[in-house]
């Protein structure tokens, strides 16, 4: 009886290990499969009013990855401020960026950019985009995410679950006196002290929305 119990326990343990290995292999195969697929195989287009995400979670918790430039000369940054709405009867996004951001410089030159959102398992890689500047480093070569061009030639990532392509419509410079809260004023002043220029509000018309195919 004791030997039978030990044998049963061993079989259960072996089964658990086998299942865990299978899960790891399946996840690895999924990742490898993604890297081998082109944009059209991974994403499908929807209209802006079909986006089902909660904006407060999308921007504040999931974190926005803003990417500008064409492969191989592009840059991404992480941002947790911004929004999605309607301006001049068109769907738009907005974000507030420090004036010395390298990604902002590219947006000014290209007039297009993407906002990408990722599943939770990619959070560490997403946060990496905020760890250093791409202006004087090869940070884009250090990420484990897979860049890909949209049909319109903008850069995003194969691992993203939602991608908004945007066309630059306006860049506005904020001033401390624009804000009534003293903490907000201080934040803007601190940003000026670092960049020698005030933060920019960046507005972009949403030209395409892409979601990951199931």
C-alpha positions as CSV (number, residue, x, y, z in Angstrom):
1,X,0.0,0.0,0.0
2,X,2.8,2.4,0.9
3,X,4.7,1.6,-2.3
4,X,1.5,2.2,-4.3
5,X,1.1,5.6,-2.6
6,X,4.7,6.6,-3.4
7,X,4.3,5.5,-7.0
8,X,1.1,7.5,-7.3
9,X,2.8,10.6,-5.8
10,X,5.7,10.3,-8.2
11,X,3.3,10.0,-11.2
12,X,1.5,13.1,-10.1
13,X,4.7,15.1,-9.7
14,X,5.9,13.9,-13.1
15,X,2.6,14.9,-14.6
16,X,2.8,18.4,-13.0
17,X,6.4,18.9,-14.2
18,X,5.4,17.7,-17.7
19,X,2.5,20.1,-17.8
20,X,4.6,23.0,-16.6
21,X,7.2,22.2,-19.3
22,X,4.4,22.1,-21.9
23,X,3.1,25.5,-20.8
24,X,6.6,27.0,-21.0
25,X,7.1,25.4,-24.5
26,X,3.8,26.7,-25.6
27,X,4.6,30.2,-24.4
28,X,8.0,30.1,-26.1
29,X,6.4,28.8,-29.3
30,X,3.9,31.6,-29.1
31,X,6.6,34.3,-28.8
32,X,8.7,32.7,-31.6
33,X,5.5,32.6,-33.7
34,X,4.9,36.3,-33.1
35,X,8.4,37.3,-34.2
36,X,8.0,35.3,-37.4
37,X,4.7,36.9,-38.4
38,X,4.1,40.1,-40.4
39,X,1.9,43.0,-39.3
40,X,-1.1,41.9,-41.3
41,X,-1.1,38.5,-39.8
42,X,-1.0,39.9,-36.3
43,X,-3.3,42.9,-36.3
44,X,-6.8,43.8,-37.6
45,X,-8.1,47.4,-38.0
46,X,-11.1,48.8,-36.2
47,X,-12.6,52.3,-35.9
48,X,-11.7,54.6,-33.0
49,X,-15.2,54.4,-31.6
50,X,-14.8,50.6,-31.3
51,X,-12.1,50.8,-28.7
52,X,-13.4,49.1,-25.6
53,X,-10.6,49.9,-23.2
54,X,-11.0,52.0,-20.1
55,X,-8.9,55.1,-20.9
56,X,-7.9,55.7,-17.3
57,X,-6.5,52.1,-17.1
58,X,-5.1,52.3,-20.6
59,X,-3.0,55.4,-20.0
60,X,-2.5,55.5,-16.3
61,X,-1.9,51.8,-15.5
62,X,-1.1,50.0,-18.7
63,X,1.3,52.8,-19.7
64,X,1.6,54.3,-23.2
65,X,4.6,53.5,-25.4
66,X,5.0,56.5,-27.8
67,X,7.1,55.6,-30.8
68,X,8.2,57.9,-33.6
69,X,10.5,57.4,-36.6
70,X,11.0,54.7,-39.2
71,X,12.9,51.5,-39.0
72,X,15.8,51.4,-38.2
73,X,15.9,55.0,-37.0
74,X,13.2,55.3,-34.4
75,X,12.7,55.8,-30.7
76,X,10.2,54.8,-28.1
77,X,9.4,56.3,-24.7
78,X,7.0,55.3,-21.9
79,X,4.3,57.8,-20.8
80,X,1.6,57.6,-18.2
81,X,-0.1,60.9,-18.8
82,X,-2.5,61.7,-21.7
83,X,-5.9,60.9,-23.0
84,X,-8.2,60.1,-25.9
85,X,-11.1,62.1,-27.1
86,X,-12.7,64.3,-29.8
87,X,-11.3,67.6,-31.1
88,X,-12.6,69.5,-34.1
89,X,-14.9,66.5,-34.7
90,X,-12.0,64.1,-35.1
91,X,-10.8,61.4,-32.8
92,X,-7.5,62.5,-31.2
93,X,-4.9,61.6,-28.5
94,X,-3.0,64.0,-26.4
95,X,0.0,63.7,-24.1
96,X,2.2,66.0,-22.2
97,X,5.9,65.6,-22.9
98,X,9.0,67.2,-21.4
99,X,10.6,69.5,-24.0
100,X,13.9,67.6,-24.2
101,X,12.4,64.2,-25.0
102,X,14.1,62.6,-28.1
103,X,10.9,61.1,-29.2
104,X,9.3,64.5,-29.2
105,X,12.0,65.7,-31.5
106,X,11.3,62.9,-34.0
107,X,7.5,63.6,-33.8
108,X,8.2,67.2,-34.8
109,X,10.2,66.0,-37.8
110,X,8.0,63.1,-38.9
111,X,4.5,64.5,-38.0
112,X,3.4,60.9,-37.3
113,X,3.7,58.5,-34.3
114,X,2.1,55.5,-32.7
115,X,0.8,54.8,-29.2
116,X,1.1,51.1,-28.3
117,X,-0.3,49.2,-25.4
118,X,0.9,45.8,-24.2
119,X,-0.4,42.8,-22.2
120,X,0.7,42.7,-18.6
121,X,3.6,40.2,-19.2
122,X,5.5,42.9,-21.2
123,X,5.3,45.5,-18.4
124,X,9.0,45.2,-17.6
125,X,10.0,45.8,-21.2
126,X,7.6,48.7,-21.5
127,X,9.1,50.3,-18.4
128,X,12.5,49.9,-19.9
129,X,11.6,52.6,-22.5
130,X,11.5,55.1,-19.6
131,X,14.8,54.1,-18.1
132,X,17.1,56.1,-20.5
133,X,17.2,58.4,-23.5
134,X,17.6,57.1,-27.0
135,X,19.3,60.4,-28.1
136,X,22.8,59.4,-27.0
137,X,22.4,55.6,-26.5
138,X,21.5,52.5,-28.5
139,X,18.6,51.8,-26.2
140,X,16.3,50.6,-29.0
141,X,18.7,47.7,-29.6
142,X,18.5,46.6,-26.0
143,X,14.8,45.9,-25.9
144,X,13.4,42.4,-26.3
145,X,10.3,43.6,-28.1
146,X,10.0,43.2,-31.8
147,X,9.6,46.4,-33.9
148,X,7.4,46.3,-37.0
149,X,6.1,48.8,-39.5
150,X,2.4,49.4,-40.0
151,X,1.0,49.5,-43.5
152,X,1.4,53.3,-43.3
153,X,5.0,53.0,-42.4
154,X,4.9,53.9,-38.7
155,X,6.7,51.9,-36.1
156,X,5.1,49.8,-33.4
157,X,5.7,46.4,-31.9
158,X,4.5,42.9,-32.7
159,X,3.8,42.2,-29.0
160,X,1.4,45.1,-28.6
161,X,-2.3,44.3,-28.2
162,X,-3.5,47.8,-29.2
163,X,-1.9,50.3,-31.5
164,X,-3.1,53.9,-32.3
165,X,-1.5,55.6,-35.3
166,X,-1.6,59.3,-35.0
167,X,-0.9,62.3,-37.3
168,X,0.4,65.3,-35.5
169,X,-2.1,68.2,-35.4
170,X,-0.8,70.6,-32.7
171,X,2.0,71.1,-30.2
172,X,1.3,73.7,-27.5
173,X,3.7,75.0,-24.9
174,X,2.4,75.1,-21.3
175,X,3.2,77.9,-18.8
176,X,3.2,77.7,-15.0
177,X,0.4,80.3,-14.9
178,X,-1.8,78.0,-16.9
179,X,-2.2,75.8,-13.8
180,X,-4.1,76.7,-10.6
181,X,-2.7,74.0,-8.4
182,X,0.7,75.0,-6.9
183,X,2.1,71.4,-7.1
184,X,1.3,71.4,-10.8
185,X,3.0,74.8,-11.2
186,X,6.1,73.4,-9.4
187,X,6.2,70.4,-11.7
188,X,6.2,72.6,-14.8
189,X,8.9,74.8,-13.3
190,X,11.0,71.8,-12.4
191,X,10.6,70.5,-16.0
192,X,11.8,73.9,-17.3
193,X,14.8,73.8,-15.1
194,X,15.9,70.5,-16.6
195,X,15.1,71.1,-20.3
196,X,15.3,74.9,-20.3
197,X,12.0,74.9,-22.0
198,X,8.4,74.2,-20.8
199,X,6.5,71.0,-21.3
200,X,4.7,70.4,-24.6
201,X,1.1,69.3,-25.1
202,X,1.0,67.1,-28.1
203,X,-2.2,66.4,-30.0
204,X,-2.6,63.9,-32.8
205,X,-5.5,62.8,-34.9
206,X,-6.0,59.0,-34.8
207,X,-5.6,57.8,-38.3
208,X,-5.7,54.0,-37.7
209,X,-6.5,51.7,-34.8
210,X,-5.1,48.2,-34.7
211,X,-5.9,45.4,-32.3
212,X,-4.2,42.0,-31.9
213,X,-6.0,39.1,-33.7
214,X,-7.1,36.4,-31.4
